[in-house]
């Protein structure tokens, strides 16, 4: 008799960067979770390293919903900063005309990877009045000052708690040193720009303010938008580890400096993505956008599987071998799903899961609720697949039991987002393009045009679908 694992679901806990250890998640408002995630700077197409962060944040939101929370996620769009202005000037087009195609591409990429939409996607250029108001609060609290060039800076030395998120050693800080650029290294710790006075390199990008014409610094954007939509204190703030300093440290400082309240209770950061064990860079030829990978014939479903199949706090190594392995793993899940559907037919799910399935459900939940351990959650899913196949082969799983296990897999997929996505439509139909090719092949075979039938079969394989001929006609299966 098979010995089944046993595990009980634990409270949801996350690693909090602020305190450097795991903490049980306790939201500020009952079963509501308010989350701010740093979105893209829309000066180019997002690359797969960016999407490592966005898929991690998707898993976080899905897990909280799975655990019974109502999630309000805000993801900003940085459409004014050093990079976007430089790009628009080089392209010779207005800022909005330059950034909009990249905004549109970003939303298309989210759909390609089955990333559930946030509640709000605020653009920085639409919230400059809120940023000006926040800077005025910092002036009132003695934390902001004018520089000789007309810009406004945050006075780091006036906030004793500065550095608590990134755990910086500020003993060597040069008082009064200023950093004008939006992004910089730890060695450049100093007063950072809240408002940048206009100069010729900004072109027509400028707003009026009490300090003259100019535009906001990068860091003030997220503070203003986060507090507008989530309140002066909210539950979770996420991003890539590269955002920890200076961006998140400065965001925390100016927010708490303005309000005198805690800004965020839990900070979560995901590690870098590497490609073939190396840092992604164009010079190494290992820099990929999502579009680059789709052009190579990989599907969004497969890429999502690779991006989620690693603990978010550990570096993730992207390889084409990993994508091929993802294709094989998804085929196993697909085959099991088909067998369950055939065994369940129209049966109503049994009120109780088989003992072995309930045990793997508990392991799945425990893994997820312990700081989003997706690899362990996937291991529980594949253990369920293995034992479920054994039960189906032995014909010991009745239709109602098969229906219950099928519902459990669908429940797992509420978090994973890879089981049904990209395979078939919501009603079980084939994607339109695939259906057209299958019908064309049926006609080709009917008219004995065997060469055309073979060509269409090869085209379906190229799209990731296998077609088999039997006495009941063609049967199509996702590869």
PLY file of the C-alpha trace (Angstrom):
ply
format ascii 1.0
element vertex 479
property float x
property float y
property float z
element edge 478
property int vertex1
property int vertex2
end_header
0.00 0.00 0.00
1.35 3.43 -0.94
2.35 5.59 1.99
0.91 9.05 1.47
2.50 12.30 2.63
0.70 14.32 5.22
0.94 18.05 5.78
-1.38 20.71 7.09
-1.63 24.12 5.46
0.19 26.82 7.42
-0.59 30.53 7.75
0.72 32.55 4.82
4.21 33.86 5.52
6.64 35.88 3.42
10.27 36.93 3.68
10.21 40.61 4.58
13.26 42.46 3.23
12.79 45.14 5.87
13.48 42.76 8.78
15.44 40.09 6.83
13.36 37.11 7.91
10.00 35.45 7.28
6.91 36.87 8.92
3.32 35.69 9.01
1.30 37.93 6.73
-1.25 40.02 8.61
-3.05 42.53 6.44
-4.11 45.94 7.68
-7.75 45.39 6.77
-9.05 41.90 7.48
-8.95 39.74 4.36
-7.90 42.56 2.07
-4.34 42.81 0.74
-3.09 46.06 -0.81
0.00 45.68 -2.99
2.16 48.11 -4.94
4.45 46.68 -7.60
7.08 48.58 -9.52
6.11 48.35 -13.17
8.10 48.99 -16.34
9.97 52.06 -17.46
8.47 52.30 -20.92
11.49 53.32 -22.97
11.88 49.93 -24.68
10.35 46.45 -24.80
10.51 44.67 -21.43
13.02 41.79 -21.36
12.68 38.38 -19.75
14.55 39.56 -16.65
11.76 42.08 -16.11
9.17 39.34 -16.53
10.87 37.23 -13.90
9.74 39.96 -11.46
6.27 40.36 -12.97
5.55 36.60 -12.87
6.74 36.47 -9.24
4.32 39.27 -8.40
1.56 37.47 -10.28
2.18 34.32 -8.22
2.06 36.45 -5.06
-1.31 37.98 -5.95
-2.73 34.65 -7.08
-1.55 32.96 -3.86
-3.19 35.61 -1.70
-6.46 35.21 -3.63
-6.12 31.42 -3.31
-5.70 31.92 0.47
-8.94 33.91 0.60
-7.73 37.51 0.37
-9.24 40.22 -1.76
-6.24 41.71 -3.57
-5.91 45.30 -4.73
-2.74 45.54 -6.81
-1.37 48.78 -8.23
1.42 48.64 -10.83
2.89 51.92 -12.03
4.08 52.83 -15.52
7.18 55.02 -15.44
6.71 57.14 -18.53
8.86 60.10 -17.51
12.45 59.71 -16.31
15.97 60.07 -17.67
15.59 57.11 -20.07
12.19 57.95 -21.54
13.15 61.59 -22.12
16.43 60.60 -23.74
14.64 58.08 -25.96
11.97 60.51 -27.10
14.55 63.16 -27.88
16.63 60.72 -29.92
13.53 59.56 -31.79
12.44 63.16 -32.40
8.89 62.56 -31.16
6.88 63.82 -28.15
7.24 61.84 -24.93
3.74 60.31 -25.10
4.17 59.23 -28.73
7.47 57.60 -27.80
6.26 55.69 -24.73
2.79 54.57 -25.88
3.95 51.73 -28.21
5.99 50.27 -25.34
3.01 50.57 -22.98
0.85 48.69 -25.50
3.56 46.06 -25.97
3.84 45.58 -22.22
0.15 44.83 -21.84
0.34 42.39 -24.78
3.27 40.66 -23.08
1.31 40.35 -19.82
-1.45 38.57 -21.73
1.10 36.31 -23.44
2.38 35.19 -20.02
-1.10 34.91 -18.43
-0.28 37.54 -15.81
-3.51 38.65 -14.20
-4.17 42.39 -14.55
-3.63 44.81 -11.68
-6.52 46.93 -10.47
-4.80 50.15 -11.58
-1.86 51.00 -13.86
-1.15 54.66 -13.02
1.16 56.52 -15.39
3.60 58.96 -13.81
2.74 61.77 -16.25
-0.88 61.66 -15.06
0.05 62.21 -11.39
2.45 65.15 -11.32
0.10 67.28 -9.10
0.20 64.52 -6.44
4.01 64.49 -6.62
4.19 68.27 -6.19
1.89 68.06 -3.16
4.08 65.36 -1.61
7.23 67.44 -2.09
5.49 70.38 -0.39
4.87 68.14 2.65
8.58 67.31 2.72
9.45 71.01 2.68
7.06 71.54 5.57
8.83 68.80 7.54
12.32 70.16 6.88
13.33 67.27 4.61
13.57 69.07 1.26
15.62 72.00 0.00
16.34 73.99 -3.15
19.66 73.64 -4.93
21.42 76.39 -6.79
20.21 75.08 -10.16
16.54 75.27 -9.14
16.09 71.56 -8.44
14.70 70.18 -5.17
16.52 67.51 -3.15
15.68 65.24 -0.23
17.91 65.91 2.80
19.07 62.37 3.71
20.95 63.42 6.85
17.75 64.88 8.32
16.08 61.45 8.44
17.93 59.23 10.95
16.14 56.08 9.74
17.42 56.45 6.17
19.03 53.20 5.00
16.91 50.83 7.10
15.46 48.93 4.14
18.71 48.33 2.24
20.66 48.09 5.54
23.16 50.71 4.42
26.21 51.80 6.36
25.93 55.58 6.23
29.03 56.30 8.31
30.91 57.40 5.21
28.08 59.52 3.82
29.27 62.93 2.68
26.76 65.41 4.07
25.28 67.54 1.32
26.49 65.31 -1.54
23.81 65.30 -4.24
22.87 62.70 -6.86
20.94 64.12 -9.80
20.43 61.01 -11.92
17.49 58.71 -11.28
19.48 55.48 -10.92
22.81 55.04 -9.17
24.94 52.66 -7.12
25.34 52.36 -3.35
28.63 54.21 -3.55
26.65 57.27 -4.61
24.58 57.55 -1.44
23.55 61.15 -1.03
20.70 63.61 -1.26
18.47 62.61 -4.17
16.39 64.68 -6.56
12.70 65.12 -5.82
12.18 67.69 -8.57
14.52 68.40 -11.48
14.70 71.90 -12.86
14.16 72.06 -16.61
17.18 72.18 -18.88
17.60 71.97 -22.63
18.06 68.18 -22.62
14.44 67.81 -21.39
13.01 69.38 -24.55
9.30 70.03 -24.11
8.96 67.74 -21.07
8.18 70.06 -18.15
5.48 71.01 -15.66
4.95 74.17 -13.62
5.62 73.91 -9.90
6.16 76.23 -6.93
9.90 75.83 -7.65
9.69 76.66 -11.36
9.42 74.59 -14.53
10.74 71.06 -14.32
9.74 67.46 -13.82
9.65 64.94 -10.96
12.49 62.65 -10.00
11.89 58.93 -10.44
11.57 58.04 -6.77
8.84 60.52 -5.86
6.61 59.07 -8.57
6.01 55.75 -6.83
5.46 57.30 -3.40
2.79 59.64 -4.73
0.98 57.02 -6.78
1.21 54.32 -4.12
-0.31 56.54 -1.46
-3.01 57.87 -3.79
-4.41 54.44 -4.58
-3.50 52.40 -1.50
-3.30 54.88 1.36
-0.41 56.30 3.38
0.28 52.86 4.86
-0.36 49.64 2.95
0.49 45.96 3.12
3.02 44.92 0.49
5.54 46.50 -1.87
7.36 44.36 -4.41
10.00 44.59 -7.11
13.26 43.16 -8.37
16.26 43.15 -6.04
17.80 45.85 -8.26
15.04 48.20 -7.05
16.02 47.79 -3.39
18.55 50.61 -3.58
18.28 53.38 -4.42
14.66 53.33 -5.57
12.84 51.58 -2.73
15.07 53.05 -0.03
14.37 56.56 -1.30
10.69 55.80 -1.76
10.45 54.64 1.85
12.36 57.64 3.18
10.34 60.32 1.40
7.01 58.61 2.16
7.61 58.20 5.88
9.31 61.61 6.00
6.17 63.20 4.61
3.54 61.32 6.64
5.30 60.30 9.85
3.66 56.88 9.43
5.00 53.46 8.37
4.84 53.33 4.57
4.73 49.57 3.91
4.57 46.60 6.29
6.12 43.94 4.02
8.75 44.46 1.32
9.40 41.56 -1.08
12.14 41.38 -3.72
12.93 38.75 -6.32
16.45 37.80 -7.39
17.98 38.34 -10.81
17.43 36.19 -13.87
20.55 34.91 -15.62
20.81 33.42 -19.10
22.99 30.34 -19.50
24.58 31.16 -16.16
25.62 34.68 -17.16
24.27 38.15 -16.61
21.98 39.09 -19.49
23.55 41.63 -21.85
23.37 42.53 -25.51
27.14 42.24 -25.87
26.99 38.56 -24.86
24.13 37.86 -27.27
21.95 36.53 -24.45
19.56 39.48 -24.15
15.98 38.47 -24.97
12.65 40.21 -25.03
9.50 38.12 -24.95
9.10 38.80 -28.67
12.53 37.36 -29.38
11.56 34.08 -27.73
8.13 33.87 -29.37
9.86 34.32 -32.74
11.98 31.25 -31.93
8.78 29.19 -31.68
8.35 29.08 -27.91
4.90 29.60 -26.42
3.95 32.01 -23.67
2.73 29.07 -21.59
6.15 27.40 -21.76
7.97 30.62 -20.93
5.68 31.27 -17.98
6.43 27.78 -16.65
10.18 28.46 -16.79
9.85 31.86 -15.13
7.81 30.58 -12.18
9.78 27.35 -11.70
12.26 28.65 -9.17
12.08 30.26 -5.75
11.69 33.98 -6.25
14.51 34.82 -3.81
17.00 32.62 -5.65
18.63 33.57 -8.99
16.88 31.88 -11.90
18.95 30.52 -14.79
17.12 30.74 -18.12
18.20 28.26 -20.80
16.58 26.91 -23.94
16.97 23.44 -22.45
14.76 24.63 -19.59
12.08 25.68 -22.08
12.23 22.27 -23.75
11.92 20.64 -20.33
8.93 22.88 -19.61
7.29 21.65 -22.82
7.77 18.05 -21.66
6.43 18.78 -18.17
3.37 20.53 -19.55
2.72 17.59 -21.88
2.61 15.32 -18.80
0.07 17.59 -17.16
-1.96 17.76 -20.37
-2.06 14.00 -20.75
-3.17 13.59 -17.15
-5.83 16.29 -17.57
-7.17 14.50 -20.66
-7.29 11.18 -18.84
-9.15 12.77 -15.93
-11.64 14.40 -18.29
-12.28 11.10 -20.05
-12.67 9.23 -16.74
-14.90 11.88 -15.18
-17.07 12.51 -18.25
-20.18 14.27 -16.88
-19.86 13.08 -13.27
-20.34 15.48 -10.37
-17.17 15.79 -8.25
-17.23 13.63 -5.13
-17.63 15.64 -1.90
-14.29 14.30 -0.63
-10.99 13.89 -2.45
-9.25 10.54 -2.43
-6.87 10.37 0.52
-3.78 10.59 -1.65
-5.09 13.64 -3.53
-5.99 15.44 -0.27
-2.45 14.81 1.00
-0.89 16.40 -2.09
-3.31 19.31 -1.84
-1.99 19.95 1.67
1.61 19.77 0.46
0.82 22.18 -2.37
-0.79 24.66 0.01
1.99 24.39 2.58
4.64 25.05 -0.06
2.89 28.11 -1.42
2.04 29.57 1.96
5.68 29.24 3.03
7.09 32.24 1.13
5.81 31.17 -2.31
7.81 27.97 -2.68
6.64 27.26 -6.24
9.18 24.45 -6.95
7.79 22.48 -3.99
4.23 23.27 -5.09
5.01 21.93 -8.57
6.57 18.84 -7.00
3.27 18.24 -5.18
1.38 18.64 -8.48
3.58 16.11 -10.27
3.29 13.68 -7.37
-0.47 14.03 -7.77
-0.11 13.33 -11.50
1.99 10.23 -10.86
-0.36 8.74 -8.29
-3.43 9.79 -10.22
-2.17 8.00 -13.33
-1.58 4.90 -11.25
-5.15 5.04 -9.93
-6.56 5.58 -13.44
-4.50 2.71 -14.83
-5.77 0.42 -12.07
-9.36 1.64 -12.69
-9.79 2.35 -8.97
-10.76 5.98 -9.46
-14.53 6.29 -10.03
-15.92 9.08 -12.28
-16.87 11.21 -9.28
-13.37 10.80 -7.86
-11.81 11.69 -11.21
-14.03 14.78 -11.35
-12.90 15.79 -7.85
-9.20 15.41 -8.75
-9.82 17.32 -11.97
-11.33 20.16 -9.92
-8.29 20.05 -7.61
-5.91 20.48 -10.57
-7.99 23.44 -11.71
-7.72 24.84 -8.18
-3.92 24.51 -8.30
-4.01 26.31 -11.62
-5.62 29.34 -10.00
-2.09 29.99 -8.71
0.15 28.42 -11.35
-1.68 29.67 -14.44
-0.13 27.07 -16.78
-2.51 24.08 -16.85
-5.31 25.37 -19.05
-3.76 28.59 -20.34
-2.62 28.45 -23.97
-3.90 24.94 -24.43
-7.58 25.23 -25.29
-10.24 27.90 -25.02
-12.52 28.30 -22.05
-15.11 25.97 -23.63
-12.59 23.33 -24.68
-12.39 24.52 -28.29
-9.15 24.65 -30.24
-7.52 28.03 -30.90
-8.99 29.53 -34.08
-5.80 29.16 -36.15
-5.37 25.52 -35.12
-9.04 24.74 -35.81
-8.72 26.20 -39.31
-5.68 24.06 -40.07
-7.37 20.92 -38.72
-10.43 21.52 -40.87
-8.25 22.21 -43.93
-6.43 18.94 -43.31
-9.71 17.04 -43.00
-10.74 18.36 -46.41
-7.33 17.52 -47.90
-7.59 13.93 -46.69
-11.18 13.69 -47.89
-10.06 14.73 -51.40
-7.01 12.42 -51.15
-4.58 15.34 -51.35
-2.05 13.53 -49.22
0.80 15.98 -49.81
-1.31 18.89 -48.57
-2.50 16.84 -45.59
1.11 16.13 -44.64
2.05 19.79 -45.04
-0.80 20.85 -42.77
0.17 18.21 -40.21
3.72 19.61 -40.16
2.35 23.14 -39.78
0.30 22.03 -36.78
3.40 20.45 -35.23
5.25 23.72 -35.75
2.47 25.45 -33.79
2.77 22.88 -31.01
-0.14 20.54 -31.89
-0.16 16.86 -32.78
-2.88 15.40 -35.01
-3.60 11.65 -35.15
-5.88 9.87 -37.59
-8.25 7.16 -36.40
-11.50 5.50 -37.33
-13.35 8.36 -35.62
-11.47 11.00 -37.60
-8.72 13.36 -36.49
-7.76 13.76 -32.85
-5.74 16.81 -31.89
-3.49 17.07 -28.86
-1.21 19.81 -27.56
2.43 18.78 -27.74
0 1
1 2
2 3
3 4
4 5
5 6
6 7
7 8
8 9
9 10
10 11
11 12
12 13
13 14
14 15
15 16
16 17
17 18
18 19
19 20
20 21
21 22
22 23
23 24
24 25
25 26
26 27
27 28
28 29
29 30
30 31
31 32
32 33
33 34
34 35
35 36
36 37
37 38
38 39
39 40
40 41
41 42
42 43
43 44
44 45
45 46
46 47
47 48
48 49
49 50
50 51
51 52
52 53
53 54
54 55
55 56
56 57
57 58
58 59
59 60
60 61
61 62
62 63
63 64
64 65
65 66
66 67
67 68
68 69
69 70
70 71
71 72
72 73
73 74
74 75
75 76
76 77
77 78
78 79
79 80
80 81
81 82
82 83
83 84
84 85
85 86
86 87
87 88
88 89
89 90
90 91
91 92
92 93
93 94
94 95
95 96
96 97
97 98
98 99
99 100
100 101
101 102
102 103
103 104
104 105
105 106
106 107
107 108
108 109
109 110
110 111
111 112
112 113
113 114
114 115
115 116
116 117
117 118
118 119
119 120
120 121
121 122
122 123
123 124
124 125
125 126
126 127
127 128
128 129
129 130
130 131
131 132
132 133
133 134
134 135
135 136
136 137
137 138
138 139
139 140
140 141
141 142
142 143
143 144
144 145
145 146
146 147
147 148
148 149
149 150
150 151
151 152
152 153
153 154
154 155
155 156
156 157
157 158
158 159
159 160
160 161
161 162
162 163
163 164
164 165
165 166
166 167
167 168
168 169
169 170
170 171
171 172
172 173
173 174
174 175
175 176
176 177
177 178
178 179
179 180
180 181
181 182
182 183
183 184
184 185
185 186
186 187
187 188
188 189
189 190
190 191
191 192
192 193
193 194
194 195
195 196
196 197
197 198
198 199
199 200
200 201
201 202
202 203
203 204
204 205
205 206
206 207
207 208
208 209
209 210
210 211
211 212
212 213
213 214
214 215
215 216
216 217
217 218
218 219
219 220
220 221
221 222
222 223
223 224
224 225
225 226
226 227
227 228
228 229
229 230
230 231
231 232
232 233
233 234
234 235
235 236
236 237
237 238
238 239
239 240
240 241
241 242
242 243
243 244
244 245
245 246
246 247
247 248
248 249
249 250
250 251
251 252
252 253
253 254
254 255
255 256
256 257
257 258
258 259
259 260
260 261
261 262
262 263
263 264
264 265
265 266
266 267
267 268
268 269
269 270
270 271
271 272
272 273
273 274
274 275
275 276
276 277
277 278
278 279
279 280
280 281
281 282
282 283
283 284
284 285
285 286
286 287
287 288
288 289
289 290
290 291
291 292
292 293
293 294
294 295
295 296
296 297
297 298
298 299
299 300
300 301
301 302
302 303
303 304
304 305
305 306
306 307
307 308
308 309
309 310
310 311
311 312
312 313
313 314
314 315
315 316
316 317
317 318
318 319
319 320
320 321
321 322
322 323
323 324
324 325
325 326
326 327
327 328
328 329
329 330
330 331
331 332
332 333
333 334
334 335
335 336
336 337
337 338
338 339
339 340
340 341
341 342
342 343
343 344
344 345
345 346
346 347
347 348
348 349
349 350
350 351
351 352
352 353
353 354
354 355
355 356
356 357
357 358
358 359
359 360
360 361
361 362
362 363
363 364
364 365
365 366
366 367
367 368
368 369
369 370
370 371
371 372
372 373
373 374
374 375
375 376
376 377
377 378
378 379
379 380
380 381
381 382
382 383
383 384
384 385
385 386
386 387
387 388
388 389
389 390
390 391
391 392
392 393
393 394
394 395
395 396
396 397
397 398
398 399
399 400
400 401
401 402
402 403
403 404
404 405
405 406
406 407
407 408
408 409
409 410
410 411
411 412
412 413
413 414
414 415
415 416
416 417
417 418
418 419
419 420
420 421
421 422
422 423
423 424
424 425
425 426
426 427
427 428
428 429
429 430
430 431
431 432
432 433
433 434
434 435
435 436
436 437
437 438
438 439
439 440
440 441
441 442
442 443
443 444
444 445
445 446
446 447
447 448
448 449
449 450
450 451
451 452
452 453
453 454
454 455
455 456
456 457
457 458
458 459
459 460
460 461
461 462
462 463
463 464
464 465
465 466
466 467
467 468
468 469
469 470
470 471
471 472
472 473
473 474
474 475
475 476
476 477
477 478
